[in-house]
Amino acid sequence: MARVVVDVMLKPEILDPQGKAVQGALPRLGFEGVREVRQGKRFELEVDGEVTEERLAQLHEIAEKLLSNPVIEDFEVHVS
Amino acid sequence: MARVVVDVMLKPEILDPQGKAVQGALPRLGFEGVREVRQGKRFELEVDGEVTEERLAQLHEIAEKLLSNPVIEDFEVHVS
């Protein structure tokens, strides 16, 4: 069994209101020096067996078709 | 300037309906062999200057107080 992590973040050119809300709250709570905050999603998948090339291609397809919206989001697949 | 990533995931004992929904959709879309899916949040913070010990402590405080709900979520802070 292997653990695979898929990180999904909004593309840099897409506005991120959730991130902006966090960023705006930080100085009010006394935290200075954070220039930008972006909020995205993290998926942890437990997959059967070894992560072969074929399996990895399938996981990329899952990330692209099910876990992210490729119009506005980028994703990264990490095997850990 | 440094980039800090905060990963926030539901504690293992907390049910994750979003993750379960993804998990349930996978076989219907023809993807077999994924045993479990958990969905969480990923924050990317750009902070001014170097990440000192003091700064890191402050980022842990931000993660605990603002980015996560410690009752139901665990978080990890990574400097990249």
Backbone of each chain as nested JSON, in Angstrom:
{
  "chains": [
    {"id": "A", "residues": [
      {"number": 1, "name": "MET", "atoms": {"N": [0.849, -1.2, 0.0], "CA": [0.0, 0.0, 0.0], "C": [0.884, 1.249, 0.0]}},
      {"number": 2, "name": "ALA", "atoms": {"N": [0.503, 2.234, -0.785], "CA": [1.29, 3.464, -0.859], "C": [0.376, 4.661, -0.639]}},
      {"number": 3, "name": "ARG", "atoms": {"N": [0.982, 5.722, -0.14], "CA": [0.224, 6.952, 0.035], "C": [0.614, 7.951, -1.041]}},
      {"number": 4, "name": "VAL", "atoms": {"N": [-0.409, 8.483, -1.692], "CA": [-0.176, 9.465, -2.752], "C": [-0.889, 10.754, -2.354]}},
      {"number": 5, "name": "VAL", "atoms": {"N": [-0.195, 11.865, -2.504], "CA": [-0.772, 13.16, -2.163], "C": [-0.986, 13.961, -3.438]}},
      {"number": 6, "name": "VAL", "atoms": {"N": [-2.177, 14.517, -3.572], "CA": [-2.466, 15.405, -4.701], "C": [-2.76, 16.796, -4.139]}},
      {"number": 7, "name": "ASP", "atoms": {"N": [-1.926, 17.768, -4.513], "CA": [-2.146, 19.161, -4.11], "C": [-2.806, 19.9, -5.256]}},
      {"number": 8, "name": "VAL", "atoms": {"N": [-3.895, 20.588, -4.95], "CA": [-4.623, 21.351, -5.968], "C": [-4.66, 22.81, -5.537]}},
      {"number": 9, "name": "MET", "atoms": {"N": [-4.083, 23.67, -6.352], "CA": [-4.074, 25.109, -6.029], "C": [-4.667, 25.89, -7.207]}},
      {"number": 10, "name": "LEU", "atoms": {"N": [-5.3, 27.012, -6.895], "CA": [-5.77, 27.895, -7.962], "C": [-4.57, 28.368, -8.776]}},
      {"number": 11, "name": "LYS", "atoms": {"N": [-4.744, 28.517, -10.085], "CA": [-3.669, 29.072, -10.915], "C": [-3.32, 30.474, -10.408]}},
      {"number": 12, "name": "PRO", "atoms": {"N": [-2.063, 30.883, -10.583], "CA": [-1.636, 32.178, -10.01], "C": [-2.477, 33.371, -10.488]}},
      {"number": 13, "name": "GLU", "atoms": {"N": [-2.998, 33.288, -11.719], "CA": [-3.748, 34.433, -12.252], "C": [-5.212, 34.468, -11.795]}},
      {"number": 14, "name": "ILE", "atoms": {"N": [-5.642, 33.43, -11.06], "CA": [-7.028, 33.38, -10.585], "C": [-7.105, 33.982, -9.18]}},
      {"number": 15, "name": "LEU", "atoms": {"N": [-8.043, 34.899, -8.984], "CA": [-8.225, 35.506, -7.66], "C": [-8.619, 34.449, -6.637]}},
      {"number": 16, "name": "ASP", "atoms": {"N": [-8.127, 34.599, -5.406], "CA": [-8.376, 33.615, -4.353], "C": [-8.97, 34.332, -3.135]}},
      {"number": 17, "name": "PRO", "atoms": {"N": [-10.307, 34.469, -3.111], "CA": [-10.944, 35.227, -2.02], "C": [-10.719, 34.61, -0.645]}},
      {"number": 18, "name": "GLN", "atoms": {"N": [-10.641, 33.267, -0.564], "CA": [-10.407, 32.628, 0.744], "C": [-9.03, 33.011, 1.272]}},
      {"number": 19, "name": "GLY", "atoms": {"N": [-8.036, 32.902, 0.377], "CA": [-6.673, 33.289, 0.772], "C": [-6.597, 34.745, 1.188]}},
      {"number": 20, "name": "LYS", "atoms": {"N": [-7.28, 35.603, 0.405], "CA": [-7.279, 37.034, 0.712], "C": [-7.922, 37.307, 2.073]}},
      {"number": 21, "name": "ALA", "atoms": {"N": [-8.963, 36.547, 2.413], "CA": [-9.635, 36.731, 3.704], "C": [-8.683, 36.392, 4.843]}},
      {"number": 22, "name": "VAL", "atoms": {"N": [-7.929, 35.303, 4.689], "CA": [-6.955, 34.924, 5.714], "C": [-5.884, 36.002, 5.833]}},
      {"number": 23, "name": "GLN", "atoms": {"N": [-5.39, 36.428, 4.664], "CA": [-4.346, 37.449, 4.632], "C": [-4.811, 38.735, 5.326]}},
      {"number": 24, "name": "GLY", "atoms": {"N": [-6.072, 39.104, 5.096], "CA": [-6.611, 40.308, 5.713], "C": [-6.785, 40.176, 7.212]}},
      {"number": 25, "name": "ALA", "atoms": {"N": [-7.016, 38.946, 7.665], "CA": [-7.253, 38.726, 9.097], "C": [-5.956, 38.744, 9.898]}},
      {"number": 26, "name": "LEU", "atoms": {"N": [-4.839, 38.386, 9.27], "CA": [-3.574, 38.234, 10.003], "C": [-3.139, 39.507, 10.748]}},
      {"number": 27, "name": "PRO", "atoms": {"N": [-3.078, 40.681, 10.07], "CA": [-2.653, 41.868, 10.811], "C": [-3.606, 42.221, 11.961]}},
      {"number": 28, "name": "ARG", "atoms": {"N": [-4.895, 41.985, 11.743], "CA": [-5.874, 42.271, 12.807], "C": [-5.631, 41.395, 14.021]}},
      {"number": 29, "name": "LEU", "atoms": {"N": [-5.04, 40.21, 13.804], "CA": [-4.749, 39.306, 14.919], "C": [-3.328, 39.488, 15.439]}},
      {"number": 30, "name": "GLY", "atoms": {"N": [-2.638, 40.478, 14.892], "CA": [-1.305, 40.782, 15.415], "C": [-0.165, 40.08, 14.707]}},
      {"number": 31, "name": "PHE", "atoms": {"N": [-0.445, 39.44, 13.57], "CA": [0.619, 38.768, 12.825], "C": [1.019, 39.628, 11.627]}},
      {"number": 32, "name": "GLU", "atoms": {"N": [2.239, 40.124, 11.644], "CA": [2.725, 40.943, 10.532], "C": [3.699, 40.138, 9.685]}},
      {"number": 33, "name": "GLY", "atoms": {"N": [3.942, 40.621, 8.468], "CA": [5.02, 40.048, 7.657], "C": [4.611, 38.919, 6.73]}},
      {"number": 34, "name": "VAL", "atoms": {"N": [3.323, 38.605, 6.657], "CA": [2.88, 37.608, 5.678], "C": [2.361, 38.371, 4.452]}},
      {"number": 35, "name": "ARG", "atoms": {"N": [3.046, 38.175, 3.333], "CA": [2.787, 38.993, 2.157], "C": [1.627, 38.457, 1.33]}},
      {"number": 36, "name": "GLU", "atoms": {"N": [1.524, 37.15, 1.251], "CA": [0.428, 36.59, 0.466], "C": [0.009, 35.232, 1.02]}},
      {"number": 37, "name": "VAL", "atoms": {"N": [-1.293, 34.957, 0.92], "CA": [-1.82, 33.651, 1.32], "C": [-2.661, 33.11, 0.169]}},
      {"number": 38, "name": "ARG", "atoms": {"N": [-2.414, 31.859, -0.205], "CA": [-3.248, 31.188, -1.206], "C": [-3.783, 29.916, -0.561]}},
      {"number": 39, "name": "GLN", "atoms": {"N": [-5.067, 29.656, -0.755], "CA": [-5.661, 28.457, -0.162], "C": [-6.039, 27.463, -1.247]}},
      {"number": 40, "name": "GLY", "atoms": {"N": [-5.668, 26.217, -1.03], "CA": [-6.005, 25.176, -1.987], "C": [-6.454, 23.913, -1.275]}},
      {"number": 41, "name": "LYS", "atoms": {"N": [-6.448, 22.819, -2.036], "CA": [-6.908, 21.548, -1.486], "C": [-5.785, 20.529, -1.477]}},
      {"number": 42, "name": "ARG", "atoms": {"N": [-5.846, 19.641, -0.507], "CA": [-4.881, 18.551, -0.423], "C": [-5.654, 17.244, -0.303]}},
      {"number": 43, "name": "PHE", "atoms": {"N": [-5.347, 16.295, -1.169], "CA": [-5.98, 14.975, -1.114], "C": [-4.934, 13.938, -0.75]}},
      {"number": 44, "name": "GLU", "atoms": {"N": [-5.25, 13.077, 0.207], "CA": [-4.376, 11.956, 0.53], "C": [-5.08, 10.675, 0.082]}},
      {"number": 45, "name": "LEU", "atoms": {"N": [-4.438, 9.944, -0.833], "CA": [-5.03, 8.712, -1.371], "C": [-4.205, 7.522, -0.925]}},
      {"number": 46, "name": "GLU", "atoms": {"N": [-4.867, 6.503, -0.421], "CA": [-4.16, 5.256, -0.142], "C": [-4.463, 4.281, -1.263]}},
      {"number": 47, "name": "VAL", "atoms": {"N": [-3.409, 3.88, -1.967], "CA": [-3.618, 3.011, -3.125], "C": [-3.026, 1.634, -2.856]}},
      {"number": 48, "name": "ASP", "atoms": {"N": [-3.674, 0.618, -3.422], "CA": [-3.21, -0.767, -3.276], "C": [-1.924, -0.968, -4.07]}},
      {"number": 49, "name": "GLY", "atoms": {"N": [-1.046, -1.777, -3.524], "CA": [0.147, -2.195, -4.261], "C": [1.166, -1.092, -4.461]}},
      {"number": 50, "name": "GLU", "atoms": {"N": [2.07, -1.35, -5.38], "CA": [3.143, -0.416, -5.703], "C": [2.632, 0.662, -6.652]}},
      {"number": 51, "name": "VAL", "atoms": {"N": [3.279, 1.821, -6.619], "CA": [2.924, 2.871, -7.565], "C": [3.818, 2.731, -8.799]}},
      {"number": 52, "name": "THR", "atoms": {"N": [3.294, 2.01, -9.79], "CA": [4.03, 1.81, -11.051], "C": [3.83, 3.029, -11.952]}},
      {"number": 53, "name": "GLU", "atoms": {"N": [4.542, 3.046, -13.07], "CA": [4.37, 4.117, -14.071], "C": [2.91, 4.228, -14.514]}},
      {"number": 54, "name": "GLU", "atoms": {"N": [2.325, 3.047, -14.773], "CA": [0.944, 2.981, -15.243], "C": [-0.018, 3.54, -14.191]}},
      {"number": 55, "name": "ARG", "atoms": {"N": [0.255, 3.142, -12.95], "CA": [-0.563, 3.588, -11.811], "C": [-0.469, 5.1, -11.662]}},
      {"number": 56, "name": "LEU", "atoms": {"N": [0.73, 5.617, -11.824], "CA": [0.958, 7.045, -11.668], "C": [0.212, 7.822, -12.755]}},
      {"number": 57, "name": "ALA", "atoms": {"N": [0.211, 7.268, -13.966], "CA": [-0.522, 7.904, -15.067], "C": [-2.011, 7.947, -14.735]}},
      {"number": 58, "name": "GLN", "atoms": {"N": [-2.501, 6.847, -14.136], "CA": [-3.909, 6.778, -13.745], "C": [-4.217, 7.818, -12.657]}},
      {"number": 59, "name": "LEU", "atoms": {"N": [-3.279, 7.959, -11.705], "CA": [-3.486, 8.931, -10.623], "C": [-3.485, 10.366, -11.174]}},
      {"number": 60, "name": "HIS", "atoms": {"N": [-2.649, 10.618, -12.18], "CA": [-2.675, 11.927, -12.836], "C": [-4.036, 12.173, -13.486]}},
      {"number": 61, "name": "GLU", "atoms": {"N": [-4.589, 11.119, -14.08], "CA": [-5.894, 11.25, -14.724], "C": [-6.982, 11.541, -13.673]}},
      {"number": 62, "name": "ILE", "atoms": {"N": [-6.891, 10.841, -12.531], "CA": [-7.836, 11.092, -11.435], "C": [-7.731, 12.546, -10.973]}},
      {"number": 63, "name": "ALA", "atoms": {"N": [-6.487, 13.014, -10.806], "CA": [-6.276, 14.39, -10.334], "C": [-6.857, 15.397, -11.317]}},
      {"number": 64, "name": "GLU", "atoms": {"N": [-6.668, 15.103, -12.601], "CA": [-7.108, 16.051, -13.627], "C": [-8.623, 16.041, -13.806]}},
      {"number": 65, "name": "LYS", "atoms": {"N": [-9.216, 14.835, -13.747], "CA": [-10.637, 14.735, -14.082], "C": [-11.559, 14.878, -12.882]}},
      {"number": 66, "name": "LEU", "atoms": {"N": [-11.084, 14.448, -11.717], "CA": [-11.99, 14.384, -10.57], "C": [-11.621, 15.363, -9.453]}},
      {"number": 67, "name": "LEU", "atoms": {"N": [-10.318, 15.548, -9.226], "CA": [-9.902, 16.322, -8.047], "C": [-9.668, 17.795, -8.329]}},
      {"number": 68, "name": "SER", "atoms": {"N": [-9.483, 18.137, -9.6], "CA": [-9.212, 19.542, -9.909], "C": [-10.061, 20.001, -11.084]}},
      {"number": 69, "name": "ASN", "atoms": {"N": [-10.122, 21.303, -11.24], "CA": [-10.741, 21.911, -12.412], "C": [-9.613, 22.551, -13.214]}},
      {"number": 70, "name": "PRO", "atoms": {"N": [-9.187, 21.878, -14.296], "CA": [-7.985, 22.345, -15.006], "C": [-8.111, 23.739, -15.607]}},
      {"number": 71, "name": "VAL", "atoms": {"N": [-9.333, 24.253, -15.709], "CA": [-9.501, 25.612, -16.236], "C": [-8.936, 26.631, -15.258]}},
      {"number": 72, "name": "ILE", "atoms": {"N": [-9.135, 26.404, -13.974], "CA": [-8.715, 27.41, -12.983], "C": [-7.696, 26.882, -11.981]}},
      {"number": 73, "name": "GLU", "atoms": {"N": [-7.408, 25.573, -12.008], "CA": [-6.528, 25.012, -10.983], "C": [-5.355, 24.231, -11.585]}},
      {"number": 74, "name": "ASP", "atoms": {"N": [-4.231, 24.253, -10.873], "CA": [-3.087, 23.394, -11.173], "C": [-3.031, 22.301, -10.114]}},
      {"number": 75, "name": "PHE", "atoms": {"N": [-2.467, 21.145, -10.484], "CA": [-2.308, 20.1, -9.47], "C": [-0.914, 19.488, -9.536]}},
      {"number": 76, "name": "GLU", "atoms": {"N": [-0.504, 18.909, -8.409], "CA": [0.754, 18.164, -8.344], "C": [0.488, 16.83, -7.658]}},
      {"number": 77, "name": "VAL", "atoms": {"N": [1.087, 15.774, -8.184], "CA": [0.936, 14.436, -7.592], "C": [2.273, 14.042, -6.966]}},
      {"number": 78, "name": "HIS", "atoms": {"N": [2.251, 13.71, -5.682], "CA": [3.465, 13.274, -4.979], "C": [3.258, 11.87, -4.42]}},
      {"number": 79, "name": "VAL", "atoms": {"N": [4.222, 11.009, -4.635], "CA": [4.194, 9.692, -3.992], "C": [5.057, 9.78, -2.746]}},
      {"number": 80, "name": "SER", "atoms": {"N": [4.494, 9.406, -1.598], "CA": [5.275, 9.518, -0.355], "C": [5.442, 8.153, 0.304]}}
    ]},
    {"id": "B", "residues": [
      {"number": 1, "name": "MET", "atoms": {"N": [12.481, 36.575, 1.042], "CA": [11.102, 36.063, 1.084], "C": [11.134, 34.532, 1.07]}},
      {"number": 2, "name": "ALA", "atoms": {"N": [10.27, 33.937, 1.866], "CA": [10.237, 32.472, 1.932], "C": [8.806, 31.996, 1.745]}},
      {"number": 3, "name": "ARG", "atoms": {"N": [8.689, 30.778, 1.251], "CA": [7.365, 30.188, 1.095], "C": [7.161, 29.135, 2.179]}},
      {"number": 4, "name": "VAL", "atoms": {"N": [6.045, 29.258, 2.869], "CA": [5.715, 28.308, 3.929], "C": [4.393, 27.641, 3.571]}},
      {"number": 5, "name": "VAL", "atoms": {"N": [4.343, 26.329, 3.7], "CA": [3.132, 25.586, 3.387], "C": [2.539, 25.029, 4.682]}},
      {"number": 6, "name": "VAL", "atoms": {"N": [1.257, 25.236, 4.857], "CA": [0.551, 24.653, 5.999], "C": [-0.487, 23.668, 5.459]}},
      {"number": 7, "name": "ASP", "atoms": {"N": [-0.337, 22.408, 5.817], "CA": [-1.304, 21.381, 5.433], "C": [-2.237, 21.123, 6.605]}},
      {"number": 8, "name": "VAL", "atoms": {"N": [-3.524, 21.167, 6.346], "CA": [-4.527, 20.937, 7.395], "C": [-5.389, 19.746, 6.983]}},
      {"number": 9, "name": "MET", "atoms": {"N": [-5.367, 18.698, 7.784], "CA": [-6.17, 17.502, 7.473], "C": [-7.062, 17.175, 8.665]}},
      {"number": 10, "name": "LEU", "atoms": {"N": [-8.238, 16.616, 8.392], "CA": [-9.095, 16.135, 9.475], "C": [-8.349, 15.062, 10.253]}},
      {"number": 11, "name": "LYS", "atoms": {"N": [-8.537, 15.036, 11.563], "CA": [-7.937, 13.973, 12.379], "C": [-8.444, 12.614, 11.867]}},
      {"number": 12, "name": "PRO", "atoms": {"N": [-7.621, 11.57, 12.0], "CA": [-8.012, 10.263, 11.437], "C": [-9.366, 9.745, 11.95]}},
      {"number": 13, "name": "GLU", "atoms": {"N": [-9.72, 10.095, 13.195], "CA": [-10.959, 9.555, 13.761], "C": [-12.199, 10.349, 13.349]}},
      {"number": 14, "name": "ILE", "atoms": {"N": [-11.992, 11.462, 12.615], "CA": [-13.134, 12.281, 12.185], "C": [-13.573, 11.841, 10.788]}},
      {"number": 15, "name": "LEU", "atoms": {"N": [-14.871, 11.599, 10.618], "CA": [-15.397, 11.223, 9.306], "C": [-15.16, 12.328, 8.288]}},
      {"number": 16, "name": "ASP", "atoms": {"N": [-14.869, 11.936, 7.058], "CA": [-14.562, 12.899, 6.004], "C": [-15.499, 12.653, 4.818]}},
      {"number": 17, "name": "PRO", "atoms": {"N": [-16.685, 13.276, 4.827], "CA": [-17.67, 13.014, 3.769], "C": [-17.174, 13.416, 2.376]}},
      {"number": 18, "name": "GLN", "atoms": {"N": [-16.37, 14.489, 2.279], "CA": [-15.848, 14.897, 0.964], "C": [-14.939, 13.818, 0.393]}},
      {"number": 19, "name": "GLY", "atoms": {"N": [-14.024, 13.339, 1.255], "CA": [-13.122, 12.271, 0.824], "C": [-13.888, 11.014, 0.426]}},
      {"number": 20, "name": "LYS", "atoms": {"N": [-14.906, 10.67, 1.233], "CA": [-15.724, 9.486, 0.937], "C": [-16.45, 9.629, -0.396]}},
      {"number": 21, "name": "ALA", "atoms": {"N": [-16.905, 10.842, -0.704], "CA": [-17.601, 11.081, -1.975], "C": [-16.658, 10.843, -3.148]}},
      {"number": 22, "name": "VAL", "atoms": {"N": [-15.421, 11.338, -3.019], "CA": [-14.432, 11.113, -4.079], "C": [-14.157, 9.619, -4.22]}},
      {"number": 23, "name": "GLN", "atoms": {"N": [-13.951, 8.981, -3.067], "CA": [-13.657, 7.542, -3.054], "C": [-14.78, 6.744, -3.733]}},
      {"number": 24, "name": "GLY", "atoms": {"N": [-16.028, 7.138, -3.456], "CA": [-17.167, 6.439, -4.043], "C": [-17.282, 6.668, -5.543]}},
      {"number": 25, "name": "ALA", "atoms": {"N": [-16.801, 7.832, -6.002], "CA": [-16.915, 8.156, -7.429], "C": [-15.883, 7.414, -8.266]}},
      {"number": 26, "name": "LEU", "atoms": {"N": [-14.734, 7.095, -7.675], "CA": [-13.622, 6.517, -8.451], "C": [-13.994, 5.229, -9.196]}},
      {"number": 27, "name": "PRO", "atoms": {"N": [-14.576, 4.217, -8.521], "CA": [-14.923, 2.989, -9.263], "C": [-15.956, 3.245, -10.363]}},
      {"number": 28, "name": "ARG", "atoms": {"N": [-16.871, 4.166, -10.116], "CA": [-17.874, 4.483, -11.145], "C": [-17.227, 5.09, -12.38]}},
      {"number": 29, "name": "LEU", "atoms": {"N": [-16.076, 5.745, -12.191], "CA": [-15.359, 6.346, -13.317], "C": [-14.298, 5.408, -13.887]}},
      {"number": 30, "name": "GLY", "atoms": {"N": [-14.254, 4.183, -13.353], "CA": [-13.341, 3.195, -13.916], "C": [-11.976, 3.131, -13.251]}},
      {"number": 31, "name": "PHE", "atoms": {"N": [-11.816, 3.805, -12.113], "CA": [-10.541, 3.754, -11.405], "C": [-10.653, 2.812, -10.214]}},
      {"number": 32, "name": "GLU", "atoms": {"N": [-9.898, 1.719, -10.26], "CA": [-9.934, 0.747, -9.161], "C": [-8.645, 0.858, -8.342]}},
      {"number": 33, "name": "GLY", "atoms": {"N": [-8.687, 0.321, -7.135], "CA": [-7.451, 0.187, -6.363], "C": [-7.129, 1.338, -5.431]}},
      {"number": 34, "name": "VAL", "atoms": {"N": [-8.032, 2.312, -5.318], "CA": [-7.806, 3.374, -4.337], "C": [-8.609, 3.028, -3.092]}},
      {"number": 35, "name": "ARG", "atoms": {"N": [-7.891, 2.785, -2.006], "CA": [-8.516, 2.249, -0.811], "C": [-9.168, 3.32, 0.066]}},
      {"number": 36, "name": "GLU", "atoms": {"N": [-8.517, 4.486, 0.124], "CA": [-9.089, 5.556, 0.938], "C": [-8.696, 6.921, 0.384]}},
      {"number": 37, "name": "VAL", "atoms": {"N": [-9.61, 7.87, 0.531], "CA": [-9.329, 9.251, 0.134], "C": [-9.691, 10.158, 1.301]}},
      {"number": 38, "name": "ARG", "atoms": {"N": [-8.768, 11.053, 1.657], "CA": [-9.05, 12.074, 2.665], "C": [-8.809, 13.43, 2.017]}},
      {"number": 39, "name": "GLN", "atoms": {"N": [-9.725, 14.348, 2.253], "CA": [-9.552, 15.683, 1.68], "C": [-9.273, 16.703, 2.768]}},
      {"number": 40, "name": "GLY", "atoms": {"N": [-8.275, 17.534, 2.529], "CA": [-7.948, 18.589, 3.48], "C": [-7.621, 19.888, 2.773]}},
      {"number": 41, "name": "LYS", "atoms": {"N": [-6.985, 20.776, 3.514], "CA": [-6.679, 22.097, 2.968], "C": [-5.174, 22.31, 2.919]}},
      {"number": 42, "name": "ARG", "atoms": {"N": [-4.746, 23.087, 1.952], "CA": [-3.346, 23.449, 1.828], "C": [-3.255, 24.966, 1.707]}},
      {"number": 43, "name": "PHE", "atoms": {"N": [-2.449, 25.566, 2.566], "CA": [-2.231, 27.014, 2.507], "C": [-0.797, 27.283, 2.101]}},
      {"number": 44, "name": "GLU", "atoms": {"N": [-0.6, 28.185, 1.149], "CA": [0.744, 28.639, 0.791], "C": [0.885, 30.081, 1.258]}},
      {"number": 45, "name": "LEU", "atoms": {"N": [1.855, 30.318, 2.143], "CA": [2.075, 31.663, 2.684], "C": [3.418, 32.186, 2.201]}},
      {"number": 46, "name": "GLU", "atoms": {"N": [3.421, 33.419, 1.714], "CA": [4.698, 34.056, 1.392], "C": [5.022, 35.025, 2.518]}},
      {"number": 47, "name": "VAL", "atoms": {"N": [6.161, 34.767, 3.183], "CA": [6.499, 35.587, 4.343], "C": [7.752, 36.399, 4.042]}},
      {"number": 48, "name": "ASP", "atoms": {"N": [7.802, 37.603, 4.604], "CA": [8.961, 38.48, 4.431], "C": [10.157, 37.926, 5.18]}},
      {"number": 49, "name": "GLY", "atoms": {"N": [11.33, 38.105, 4.595], "CA": [12.588, 37.787, 5.282], "C": [12.791, 36.297, 5.484]}},
      {"number": 50, "name": "GLU", "atoms": {"N": [13.707, 35.998, 6.378], "CA": [14.078, 34.609, 6.666], "C": [13.08, 33.984, 7.644]}},
      {"number": 51, "name": "VAL", "atoms": {"N": [12.979, 32.672, 7.597], "CA": [12.127, 31.99, 8.572], "C": [12.981, 31.599, 9.77]}},
      {"number": 52, "name": "THR", "atoms": {"N": [12.989, 32.475, 10.771], "CA": [13.74, 32.223, 12.006], "C": [12.92, 31.317, 12.922]}},
      {"number": 53, "name": "GLU", "atoms": {"N": [13.529, 30.902, 14.025], "CA": [12.828, 30.089, 15.038], "C": [11.57, 30.807, 15.529]}},
      {"number": 54, "name": "GLU", "atoms": {"N": [11.75, 32.115, 15.789], "CA": [10.647, 32.936, 16.305], "C": [9.506, 33.03, 15.294]}},
      {"number": 55, "name": "ARG", "atoms": {"N": [9.916, 33.225, 14.028], "CA": [8.959, 33.32, 12.924], "C": [8.184, 32.008, 12.777]}},
      {"number": 56, "name": "LEU", "atoms": {"N": [8.907, 30.903, 12.925], "CA": [8.294, 29.597, 12.777], "C": [7.27, 29.353, 13.893]}},
      {"number": 57, "name": "ALA", "atoms": {"N": [7.619, 29.808, 15.087], "CA": [6.691, 29.688, 16.218], "C": [5.42, 30.487, 15.93]}},
      {"number": 58, "name": "GLN", "atoms": {"N": [5.611, 31.686, 15.333], "CA": [4.469, 32.528, 14.996], "C": [3.597, 31.853, 13.921]}},
      {"number": 59, "name": "LEU", "atoms": {"N": [4.266, 31.213, 12.958], "CA": [3.517, 30.526, 11.888], "C": [2.739, 29.334, 12.447]}},
      {"number": 60, "name": "HIS", "atoms": {"N": [3.316, 28.658, 13.433], "CA": [2.582, 27.584, 14.098], "C": [1.332, 28.133, 14.793]}},
      {"number": 61, "name": "GLU", "atoms": {"N": [1.493, 29.304, 15.391], "CA": [0.354, 29.932, 16.072], "C": [-0.737, 30.307, 15.059]}},
      {"number": 62, "name": "ILE", "atoms": {"N": [-0.315, 30.841, 13.91], "CA": [-1.273, 31.18, 12.844], "C": [-2.016, 29.92, 12.389]}},
      {"number": 63, "name": "ALA", "atoms": {"N": [-1.249, 28.832, 12.196], "CA": [-1.852, 27.579, 11.728], "C": [-2.87, 27.061, 12.738]}},
      {"number": 64, "name": "GLU", "atoms": {"N": [-2.517, 27.191, 14.014], "CA": [-3.377, 26.645, 15.064], "C": [-4.618, 27.495, 15.285]}},
      {"number": 65, "name": "LYS", "atoms": {"N": [-4.449, 28.828, 15.246], "CA": [-5.557, 29.703, 15.621], "C": [-6.433, 30.11, 14.446]}},
      {"number": 66, "name": "LEU", "atoms": {"N": [-5.831, 30.207, 13.257], "CA": [-6.578, 30.79, 12.14], "C": [-6.854, 29.781, 11.025]}},
      {"number": 67, "name": "LEU", "atoms": {"N": [-5.889, 28.908, 10.761], "CA": [-6.017, 28.044, 9.577], "C": [-6.641, 26.694, 9.884]}},
      {"number": 68, "name": "SER", "atoms": {"N": [-6.64, 26.278, 11.127], "CA": [-7.197, 24.968, 11.452], "C": [-8.123, 25.058, 12.651]}},
      {"number": 69, "name": "ASN", "atoms": {"N": [-8.888, 24.013, 12.82], "CA": [-9.715, 23.848, 14.015], "C": [-9.115, 22.673, 14.796]}},
      {"number": 70, "name": "PRO", "atoms": {"N": [-8.348, 22.976, 15.858], "CA": [-7.596, 21.913, 16.538], "C": [-8.468, 20.826, 17.168]}},
      {"number": 71, "name": "VAL", "atoms": {"N": [-9.757, 21.076, 17.288], "CA": [-10.652, 20.05, 17.837], "C": [-10.789, 18.879, 16.854]}},
      {"number": 72, "name": "ILE", "atoms": {"N": [-10.861, 19.207, 15.575], "CA": [-11.104, 18.152, 14.575], "C": [-9.991, 18.014, 13.539]}},
      {"number": 73, "name": "GLU", "atoms": {"N": [-9.027, 18.944, 13.547], "CA": [-8.005, 18.925, 12.491], "C": [-6.585, 18.905, 13.048]}},
      {"number": 74, "name": "ASP", "atoms": {"N": [-5.694, 18.268, 12.31], "CA": [-4.255, 18.33, 12.559], "C": [-3.625, 19.208, 11.484]}},
      {"number": 75, "name": "PHE", "atoms": {"N": [-2.503, 19.858, 11.836], "CA": [-1.812, 20.635, 10.797], "C": [-0.318, 20.35, 10.826]}},
      {"number": 76, "name": "GLU", "atoms": {"N": [0.316, 20.629, 9.674], "CA": [1.772, 20.536, 9.561], "C": [2.277, 21.786, 8.878]}},
      {"number": 77, "name": "VAL", "atoms": {"N": [3.386, 22.326, 9.376], "CA": [4.0, 23.515, 8.777], "C": [5.3, 23.094, 8.109]}},
      {"number": 78, "name": "HIS", "atoms": {"N": [5.436, 23.408, 6.813], "CA": [6.667, 23.087, 6.076], "C": [7.259, 24.36, 5.493]}},
      {"number": 79, "name": "VAL", "atoms": {"N": [8.55, 24.545, 5.679], "CA": [9.243, 25.657, 5.027], "C": [9.87, 25.116, 3.75]}},
      {"number": 80, "name": "SER", "atoms": {"N": [9.577, 25.753, 2.61], "CA": [10.135, 25.226, 1.361], "C": [11.03, 26.258, 0.691]}}
    ]}
  ]
}
